[in-house]
Amino acid sequence: MTPMHVLFEEDGAFRAATILVDNDSSLQVETASGKRSKIKAASVLLRYADPAPVALLEQADLLLP
């Protein structure tokens, strides 16, 4: 099974992480650095399978002027 990832907003910054547990109102996620967090489902902007969270943020940085 392919792991699912999320792009979410936290403290005014965009973050990406891998979903560990998906509940109705919250998710437990793990960032590339290994930090685990519980986030509200309402803060999720995008759920996706590819690319990996680090690659997504690197590609997004390339789009910035």
mmCIF file as gemmi writes it, N, C-alpha and C atoms, coordinates in Angstrom:
data_model
loop_
_atom_site.group_PDB
_atom_site.id
_atom_site.type_symbol
_atom_site.label_atom_id
_atom_site.label_alt_id
_atom_site.label_comp_id
_atom_site.label_asym_id
_atom_site.label_entity_id
_atom_site.label_seq_id
_atom_site.pdbx_PDB_ins_code
_atom_site.Cartn_x
_atom_site.Cartn_y
_atom_site.Cartn_z
_atom_site.occupancy
_atom_site.B_iso_or_equiv
_atom_site.pdbx_formal_charge
_atom_site.auth_seq_id
_atom_site.auth_asym_id
_atom_site.pdbx_PDB_model_num
ATOM 1 N N . MET Axp A 1 ? 0.845 -1.183 0 1 0 ? 1 A 1
ATOM 2 C CA . MET Axp A 1 ? 0 0 0 1 0 ? 1 A 1
ATOM 3 C C . MET Axp A 1 ? 0.89 1.245 0 1 0 ? 1 A 1
ATOM 4 N N . THR Axp A 2 ? 0.576 2.178 -0.866 1 0 ? 2 A 1
ATOM 5 C CA . THR Axp A 2 ? 1.35 3.404 -0.988 1 0 ? 2 A 1
ATOM 6 C C . THR Axp A 2 ? 1.023 4.338 0.169 1 0 ? 2 A 1
ATOM 7 N N . PRO Axp A 3 ? 2.041 4.88 0.832 1 0 ? 3 A 1
ATOM 8 C CA . PRO Axp A 3 ? 1.751 5.823 1.918 1 0 ? 3 A 1
ATOM 9 C C . PRO Axp A 3 ? 1.134 7.106 1.366 1 0 ? 3 A 1
ATOM 10 N N . MET Axp A 4 ? 0.23 7.68 2.126 1 0 ? 4 A 1
ATOM 11 C CA . MET Axp A 4 ? -0.39 8.948 1.746 1 0 ? 4 A 1
ATOM 12 C C . MET Axp A 4 ? 0.278 10.073 2.522 1 0 ? 4 A 1
ATOM 13 N N . HIS Axp A 5 ? 0.307 11.23 1.888 1 0 ? 5 A 1
ATOM 14 C CA . HIS Axp A 5 ? 0.946 12.399 2.476 1 0 ? 5 A 1
ATOM 15 C C . HIS Axp A 5 ? -0.054 13.551 2.501 1 0 ? 5 A 1
ATOM 16 N N . VAL Axp A 6 ? 0.281 14.577 3.272 1 0 ? 6 A 1
ATOM 17 C CA . VAL Axp A 6 ? -0.559 15.768 3.33 1 0 ? 6 A 1
ATOM 18 C C . VAL Axp A 6 ? 0.3 17.018 3.246 1 0 ? 6 A 1
ATOM 19 N N . LEU Axp A 7 ? -0.275 18.046 2.656 1 0 ? 7 A 1
ATOM 20 C CA . LEU Axp A 7 ? 0.266 19.399 2.704 1 0 ? 7 A 1
ATOM 21 C C . LEU Axp A 7 ? -0.676 20.144 3.627 1 0 ? 7 A 1
ATOM 22 N N . PHE Axp A 8 ? -0.119 20.795 4.647 1 0 ? 8 A 1
ATOM 23 C CA . PHE Axp A 8 ? -0.973 21.48 5.61 1 0 ? 8 A 1
ATOM 24 C C . PHE Axp A 8 ? -0.335 22.783 6.056 1 0 ? 8 A 1
ATOM 25 N N . GLU Axp A 9 ? -1.144 23.639 6.676 1 0 ? 9 A 1
ATOM 26 C CA . GLU Axp A 9 ? -0.682 24.925 7.191 1 0 ? 9 A 1
ATOM 27 C C . GLU Axp A 9 ? -0.566 24.813 8.697 1 0 ? 9 A 1
ATOM 28 N N . GLU Axp A 10 ? 0.583 25.278 9.217 1 0 ? 10 A 1
ATOM 29 C CA . GLU Axp A 10 ? 0.815 25.263 10.655 1 0 ? 10 A 1
ATOM 30 C C . GLU Axp A 10 ? 1.607 26.509 11.024 1 0 ? 10 A 1
ATOM 31 N N . ASP Axp A 11 ? 1.057 27.324 11.892 1 0 ? 11 A 1
ATOM 32 C CA . ASP Axp A 11 ? 1.726 28.547 12.353 1 0 ? 11 A 1
ATOM 33 C C . ASP Axp A 11 ? 2.151 29.445 11.198 1 0 ? 11 A 1
ATOM 34 N N . GLY Axp A 12 ? 1.308 29.548 10.172 1 0 ? 12 A 1
ATOM 35 C CA . GLY Axp A 12 ? 1.588 30.438 9.048 1 0 ? 12 A 1
ATOM 36 C C . GLY Axp A 12 ? 2.57 29.891 8.029 1 0 ? 12 A 1
ATOM 37 N N . ALA Axp A 13 ? 2.968 28.636 8.153 1 0 ? 13 A 1
ATOM 38 C CA . ALA Axp A 13 ? 3.915 28.031 7.212 1 0 ? 13 A 1
ATOM 39 C C . ALA Axp A 13 ? 3.31 26.768 6.606 1 0 ? 13 A 1
ATOM 40 N N . PHE Axp A 14 ? 3.709 26.475 5.378 1 0 ? 14 A 1
ATOM 41 C CA . PHE Axp A 14 ? 3.276 25.238 4.739 1 0 ? 14 A 1
ATOM 42 C C . PHE Axp A 14 ? 4.205 24.113 5.16 1 0 ? 14 A 1
ATOM 43 N N . ARG Axp A 15 ? 3.626 22.97 5.473 1 0 ? 15 A 1
ATOM 44 C CA . ARG Axp A 15 ? 4.386 21.797 5.886 1 0 ? 15 A 1
ATOM 45 C C . ARG Axp A 15 ? 3.839 20.592 5.116 1 0 ? 15 A 1
ATOM 46 N N . ALA Axp A 16 ? 4.674 19.578 4.986 1 0 ? 16 A 1
ATOM 47 C CA . ALA Axp A 16 ? 4.254 18.335 4.34 1 0 ? 16 A 1
ATOM 48 C C . ALA Axp A 16 ? 4.697 17.176 5.227 1 0 ? 16 A 1
ATOM 49 N N . ALA Axp A 17 ? 3.877 16.137 5.274 1 0 ? 17 A 1
ATOM 50 C CA . ALA Axp A 17 ? 4.175 15.003 6.149 1 0 ? 17 A 1
ATOM 51 C C . ALA Axp A 17 ? 3.459 13.756 5.643 1 0 ? 17 A 1
ATOM 52 N N . THR Axp A 18 ? 3.861 12.627 6.187 1 0 ? 18 A 1
ATOM 53 C CA . THR Axp A 18 ? 3.242 11.339 5.87 1 0 ? 18 A 1
ATOM 54 C C . THR Axp A 18 ? 2.171 11.029 6.911 1 0 ? 18 A 1
ATOM 55 N N . ILE Axp A 19 ? 1.018 10.574 6.453 1 0 ? 19 A 1
ATOM 56 C CA . ILE Axp A 19 ? -0.086 10.243 7.353 1 0 ? 19 A 1
ATOM 57 C C . ILE Axp A 19 ? 0.201 8.92 8.049 1 0 ? 19 A 1
ATOM 58 N N . LEU Axp A 20 ? 0.119 8.924 9.372 1 0 ? 20 A 1
ATOM 59 C CA . LEU Axp A 20 ? 0.243 7.699 10.165 1 0 ? 20 A 1
ATOM 60 C C . LEU Axp A 20 ? -1.129 7.171 10.553 1 0 ? 20 A 1
ATOM 61 N N . VAL Axp A 21 ? -2.003 8.074 11.053 1 0 ? 21 A 1
ATOM 62 C CA . VAL Axp A 21 ? -3.365 7.722 11.466 1 0 ? 21 A 1
ATOM 63 C C . VAL Axp A 21 ? -4.3 8.806 10.954 1 0 ? 21 A 1
ATOM 64 N N . ASP Axp A 22 ? -5.385 8.388 10.308 1 0 ? 22 A 1
ATOM 65 C CA . ASP Axp A 22 ? -6.357 9.328 9.748 1 0 ? 22 A 1
ATOM 66 C C . ASP Axp A 22 ? -7.696 9.134 10.45 1 0 ? 22 A 1
ATOM 67 N N . ASN Axp A 23 ? -8.05 10.066 11.336 1 0 ? 23 A 1
ATOM 68 C CA . ASN Axp A 23 ? -9.344 10.055 12.014 1 0 ? 23 A 1
ATOM 69 C C . ASN Axp A 23 ? -10.25 11.066 11.328 1 0 ? 23 A 1
ATOM 70 N N . ASP Axp A 24 ? -11.496 11.152 11.757 1 0 ? 24 A 1
ATOM 71 C CA . ASP Axp A 24 ? -12.433 12.076 11.125 1 0 ? 24 A 1
ATOM 72 C C . ASP Axp A 24 ? -12.012 13.534 11.272 1 0 ? 24 A 1
ATOM 73 N N . SER Axp A 25 ? -11.64 13.947 12.468 1 0 ? 25 A 1
ATOM 74 C CA . SER Axp A 25 ? -11.362 15.363 12.708 1 0 ? 25 A 1
ATOM 75 C C . SER Axp A 25 ? -9.887 15.686 12.878 1 0 ? 25 A 1
ATOM 76 N N . SER Axp A 26 ? -9.032 14.668 12.959 1 0 ? 26 A 1
ATOM 77 C CA . SER Axp A 26 ? -7.603 14.925 13.139 1 0 ? 26 A 1
ATOM 78 C C . SER Axp A 26 ? -6.774 13.817 12.485 1 0 ? 26 A 1
ATOM 79 N N . LEU Axp A 27 ? -5.493 14.132 12.279 1 0 ? 27 A 1
ATOM 80 C CA . LEU Axp A 27 ? -4.568 13.163 11.702 1 0 ? 27 A 1
ATOM 81 C C . LEU Axp A 27 ? -3.302 13.148 12.529 1 0 ? 27 A 1
ATOM 82 N N . GLN Axp A 28 ? -2.68 11.999 12.616 1 0 ? 28 A 1
ATOM 83 C CA . GLN Axp A 28 ? -1.337 11.909 13.177 1 0 ? 28 A 1
ATOM 84 C C . GLN Axp A 28 ? -0.406 11.778 11.985 1 0 ? 28 A 1
ATOM 85 N N . VAL Axp A 29 ? 0.607 12.659 11.926 1 0 ? 29 A 1
ATOM 86 C CA . VAL Axp A 29 ? 1.513 12.694 10.79 1 0 ? 29 A 1
ATOM 87 C C . VAL Axp A 29 ? 2.958 12.665 11.265 1 0 ? 29 A 1
ATOM 88 N N . GLU Axp A 30 ? 3.852 12.321 10.341 1 0 ? 30 A 1
ATOM 89 C CA . GLU Axp A 30 ? 5.28 12.317 10.643 1 0 ? 30 A 1
ATOM 90 C C . GLU Axp A 30 ? 6.006 13.078 9.543 1 0 ? 30 A 1
ATOM 91 N N . THR Axp A 31 ? 6.809 14.068 9.934 1 0 ? 31 A 1
ATOM 92 C CA . THR Axp A 31 ? 7.592 14.834 8.975 1 0 ? 31 A 1
ATOM 93 C C . THR Axp A 31 ? 8.845 14.055 8.597 1 0 ? 31 A 1
ATOM 94 N N . ALA Axp A 32 ? 9.554 14.54 7.593 1 0 ? 32 A 1
ATOM 95 C CA . ALA Axp A 32 ? 10.779 13.875 7.143 1 0 ? 32 A 1
ATOM 96 C C . ALA Axp A 32 ? 11.836 13.836 8.241 1 0 ? 32 A 1
ATOM 97 N N . SER Axp A 33 ? 11.796 14.8 9.155 1 0 ? 33 A 1
ATOM 98 C CA . SER Axp A 33 ? 12.774 14.836 10.251 1 0 ? 33 A 1
ATOM 99 C C . SER Axp A 33 ? 12.446 13.828 11.352 1 0 ? 33 A 1
ATOM 100 N N . GLY Axp A 34 ? 11.269 13.187 11.252 1 0 ? 34 A 1
ATOM 101 C CA . GLY Axp A 34 ? 10.869 12.197 12.244 1 0 ? 34 A 1
ATOM 102 C C . GLY Axp A 34 ? 9.947 12.733 13.321 1 0 ? 34 A 1
ATOM 103 N N . LYS Axp A 35 ? 9.651 14.03 13.268 1 0 ? 35 A 1
ATOM 104 C CA . LYS Axp A 35 ? 8.751 14.629 14.259 1 0 ? 35 A 1
ATOM 105 C C . LYS Axp A 35 ? 7.316 14.175 13.975 1 0 ? 35 A 1
ATOM 106 N N . ARG Axp A 36 ? 6.66 13.687 15.014 1 0 ? 36 A 1
ATOM 107 C CA . ARG Axp A 36 ? 5.259 13.283 14.898 1 0 ? 36 A 1
ATOM 108 C C . ARG Axp A 36 ? 4.378 14.368 15.489 1 0 ? 36 A 1
ATOM 109 N N . SER Axp A 37 ? 3.273 14.641 14.796 1 0 ? 37 A 1
ATOM 110 C CA . SER Axp A 37 ? 2.356 15.691 15.232 1 0 ? 37 A 1
ATOM 111 C C . SER Axp A 37 ? 0.924 15.241 15.029 1 0 ? 37 A 1
ATOM 112 N N . LYS Axp A 38 ? 0.042 15.83 15.814 1 0 ? 38 A 1
ATOM 113 C CA . LYS Axp A 38 ? -1.392 15.646 15.62 1 0 ? 38 A 1
ATOM 114 C C . LYS Axp A 38 ? -1.896 16.95 15.03 1 0 ? 38 A 1
ATOM 115 N N . ILE Axp A 39 ? -2.531 16.884 13.866 1 0 ? 39 A 1
ATOM 116 C CA . ILE Axp A 39 ? -3.033 18.085 13.21 1 0 ? 39 A 1
ATOM 117 C C . ILE Axp A 39 ? -4.537 17.949 12.983 1 0 ? 39 A 1
ATOM 118 N N . LYS Axp A 40 ? -5.206 19.083 12.896 1 0 ? 40 A 1
ATOM 119 C CA . LYS Axp A 40 ? -6.64 19.09 12.619 1 0 ? 40 A 1
ATOM 120 C C . LYS Axp A 40 ? -6.865 18.835 11.135 1 0 ? 40 A 1
ATOM 121 N N . ALA Axp A 41 ? -7.876 18.072 10.829 1 0 ? 41 A 1
ATOM 122 C CA . ALA Axp A 41 ? -8.196 17.775 9.433 1 0 ? 41 A 1
ATOM 123 C C . ALA Axp A 41 ? -8.502 19.054 8.66 1 0 ? 41 A 1
ATOM 124 N N . ALA Axp A 42 ? -9.025 20.068 9.336 1 0 ? 42 A 1
ATOM 125 C CA . ALA Axp A 42 ? -9.357 21.332 8.679 1 0 ? 42 A 1
ATOM 126 C C . ALA Axp A 42 ? -8.121 22.077 8.184 1 0 ? 42 A 1
ATOM 127 N N . SER Axp A 43 ? -6.947 21.792 8.742 1 0 ? 43 A 1
ATOM 128 C CA . SER Axp A 43 ? -5.731 22.488 8.313 1 0 ? 43 A 1
ATOM 129 C C . SER Axp A 43 ? -5.069 21.816 7.11 1 0 ? 43 A 1
ATOM 130 N N . VAL Axp A 44 ? -5.599 20.672 6.68 1 0 ? 44 A 1
ATOM 131 C CA . VAL Axp A 44 ? -5.041 19.957 5.526 1 0 ? 44 A 1
ATOM 132 C C . VAL Axp A 44 ? -5.494 20.644 4.242 1 0 ? 44 A 1
ATOM 133 N N . LEU Axp A 45 ? -4.516 21.008 3.407 1 0 ? 45 A 1
ATOM 134 C CA . LEU Axp A 45 ? -4.806 21.652 2.133 1 0 ? 45 A 1
ATOM 135 C C . LEU Axp A 45 ? -4.859 20.658 0.981 1 0 ? 45 A 1
ATOM 136 N N . LEU Axp A 46 ? -4.077 19.569 1.1 1 0 ? 46 A 1
ATOM 137 C CA . LEU Axp A 46 ? -3.971 18.602 0.014 1 0 ? 46 A 1
ATOM 138 C C . LEU Axp A 46 ? -3.559 17.245 0.562 1 0 ? 46 A 1
ATOM 139 N N . ARG Axp A 47 ? -4.208 16.202 0.068 1 0 ? 47 A 1
ATOM 140 C CA . ARG Axp A 47 ? -3.801 14.817 0.363 1 0 ? 47 A 1
ATOM 141 C C . ARG Axp A 47 ? -3.298 14.242 -0.952 1 0 ? 47 A 1
ATOM 142 N N . TYR Axp A 48 ? -2.157 13.537 -0.917 1 0 ? 48 A 1
ATOM 143 C CA . TYR Axp A 48 ? -1.568 13.044 -2.159 1 0 ? 48 A 1
ATOM 144 C C . TYR Axp A 48 ? -0.682 11.827 -1.888 1 0 ? 48 A 1
ATOM 145 N N . ALA Axp A 49 ? -0.357 11.087 -2.95 1 0 ? 49 A 1
ATOM 146 C CA . ALA Axp A 49 ? 0.5 9.907 -2.83 1 0 ? 49 A 1
ATOM 147 C C . ALA Axp A 49 ? 1.939 10.197 -3.261 1 0 ? 49 A 1
ATOM 148 N N . ASP Axp A 50 ? 2.122 10.958 -4.317 1 0 ? 50 A 1
ATOM 149 C CA . ASP Axp A 50 ? 3.455 11.292 -4.839 1 0 ? 50 A 1
ATOM 150 C C . ASP Axp A 50 ? 3.524 12.77 -5.14 1 0 ? 50 A 1
ATOM 151 N N . PRO Axp A 51 ? 4.639 13.408 -4.969 1 0 ? 51 A 1
ATOM 152 C CA . PRO Axp A 51 ? 5.954 12.934 -4.537 1 0 ? 51 A 1
ATOM 153 C C . PRO Axp A 51 ? 6.032 12.855 -3.013 1 0 ? 51 A 1
ATOM 154 N N . ALA Axp A 52 ? 7.189 12.458 -2.524 1 0 ? 52 A 1
ATOM 155 C CA . ALA Axp A 52 ? 7.421 12.424 -1.072 1 0 ? 52 A 1
ATOM 156 C C . ALA Axp A 52 ? 7.326 13.845 -0.515 1 0 ? 52 A 1
ATOM 157 N N . PRO Axp A 53 ? 7.012 14.006 0.766 1 0 ? 53 A 1
ATOM 158 C CA . PRO Axp A 53 ? 6.85 15.339 1.351 1 0 ? 53 A 1
ATOM 159 C C . PRO Axp A 53 ? 8.036 16.28 1.121 1 0 ? 53 A 1
ATOM 160 N N . VAL Axp A 54 ? 9.26 15.8 1.287 1 0 ? 54 A 1
ATOM 161 C CA . VAL Axp A 54 ? 10.434 16.66 1.087 1 0 ? 54 A 1
ATOM 162 C C . VAL Axp A 54 ? 10.507 17.127 -0.362 1 0 ? 54 A 1
ATOM 163 N N . ALA Axp A 55 ? 10.268 16.224 -1.3 1 0 ? 55 A 1
ATOM 164 C CA . ALA Axp A 55 ? 10.32 16.566 -2.718 1 0 ? 55 A 1
ATOM 165 C C . ALA Axp A 55 ? 9.248 17.59 -3.079 1 0 ? 55 A 1
ATOM 166 N N . LEU Axp A 56 ? 8.067 17.469 -2.502 1 0 ? 56 A 1
ATOM 167 C CA . LEU Axp A 56 ? 6.997 18.428 -2.777 1 0 ? 56 A 1
ATOM 168 C C . LEU Axp A 56 ? 7.412 19.831 -2.364 1 0 ? 56 A 1
ATOM 169 N N . LEU Axp A 57 ? 7.953 19.973 -1.163 1 0 ? 57 A 1
ATOM 170 C CA . LEU Axp A 57 ? 8.357 21.294 -0.684 1 0 ? 57 A 1
ATOM 171 C C . LEU Axp A 57 ? 9.539 21.842 -1.48 1 0 ? 57 A 1
ATOM 172 N N . GLU Axp A 58 ? 10.47 20.979 -1.894 1 0 ? 58 A 1
ATOM 173 C CA . GLU Axp A 58 ? 11.595 21.429 -2.723 1 0 ? 58 A 1
ATOM 174 C C . GLU Axp A 58 ? 11.098 21.934 -4.071 1 0 ? 58 A 1
ATOM 175 N N . GLN Axp A 59 ? 10.155 21.23 -4.681 1 0 ? 59 A 1
ATOM 176 C CA . GLN Axp A 59 ? 9.6 21.655 -5.963 1 0 ? 59 A 1
ATOM 177 C C . GLN Axp A 59 ? 8.828 22.96 -5.817 1 0 ? 59 A 1
ATOM 178 N N . ALA Axp A 60 ? 8.131 23.126 -4.714 1 0 ? 60 A 1
ATOM 179 C CA . ALA Axp A 60 ? 7.393 24.368 -4.471 1 0 ? 60 A 1
ATOM 180 C C . ALA Axp A 60 ? 8.356 25.543 -4.322 1 0 ? 60 A 1
ATOM 181 N N . ASP Axp A 61 ? 9.482 25.336 -3.651 1 0 ? 61 A 1
ATOM 182 C CA . ASP Axp A 61 ? 10.475 26.402 -3.488 1 0 ? 61 A 1
ATOM 183 C C . ASP Axp A 61 ? 11.022 26.868 -4.831 1 0 ? 61 A 1
ATOM 184 N N . LEU Axp A 62 ? 11.133 25.97 -5.802 1 0 ? 62 A 1
ATOM 185 C CA . LEU Axp A 62 ? 11.637 26.335 -7.123 1 0 ? 62 A 1
ATOM 186 C C . LEU Axp A 62 ? 10.688 27.278 -7.854 1 0 ? 62 A 1
ATOM 187 N N . LEU Axp A 63 ? 9.418 27.255 -7.491 1 0 ? 63 A 1
ATOM 188 C CA . LEU Axp A 63 ? 8.421 28.107 -8.137 1 0 ? 63 A 1
ATOM 189 C C . LEU Axp A 63 ? 8.422 29.532 -7.603 1 0 ? 63 A 1
ATOM 190 N N . LEU Axp A 64 ? 9.029 29.727 -6.441 1 0 ? 64 A 1
ATOM 191 C CA . LEU Axp A 64 ? 9.059 31.059 -5.839 1 0 ? 64 A 1
ATOM 192 C C . LEU Axp A 64 ? 10.104 31.918 -6.53 1 0 ? 64 A 1
ATOM 193 N N . PRO Axp A 65 ? 9.799 33.218 -6.719 1 0 ? 65 A 1
ATOM 194 C CA . PRO Axp A 65 ? 10.769 34.109 -7.385 1 0 ? 65 A 1
ATOM 195 C C . PRO Axp A 65 ? 12.003 34.364 -6.541 1 0 ? 65 A 1
